[in-house]
């Protein structure tokens, strides 16, 4: 029973972590551009 749940939930957790990581990278790049723009503007 536990192994069945593991097989079902493991791909979901991996996908959530994968997409979460991509989302964090994209937002950090956007914020870095914004931060550089603010620093360059002042």
C-alpha positions in Angstrom: 0.0 0.0 0.0 2.7 2.5 1.0 4.8 1.6 -2.1 1.7 2.2 -4.3 1.2 5.7 -2.8 4.9 6.4 -3.3 4.7 5.5 -7.0 1.6 7.7 -7.4 2.8 10.7 -5.5 6.5 10.7 -6.4 6.0 12.0 -10.0 3.6 14.7 -8.7 6.2 15.9 -6.2 9.0 15.8 -8.7 6.9 17.8 -11.2 5.9 20.4 -8.5 9.5 20.8 -7.5 10.6 21.1 -11.2 8.0 23.7 -12.1 8.6 25.5 -8.8 12.3 25.7 -9.5 11.7 27.1 -13.0 9.3 29.6 -11.7 11.8 30.8 -9.0 14.6 31.1 -11.6 12.4 33.1 -14.0 11.2 35.5 -11.2 14.7 35.9 -9.9 15.9 36.8 -13.5 13.1 39.4 -13.8 13.8 40.9 -10.4 17.6 41.0 -11.2 16.8 42.9 -14.4 14.6 45.3 -12.4 17.2 45.7 -9.7 19.9 46.4 -12.3 17.7 48.9 -14.0 17.0 50.7 -10.7 20.7 50.7 -9.8 21.7 52.0 -13.2 18.9 54.6 -13.2 19.9 56.2 -9.9 
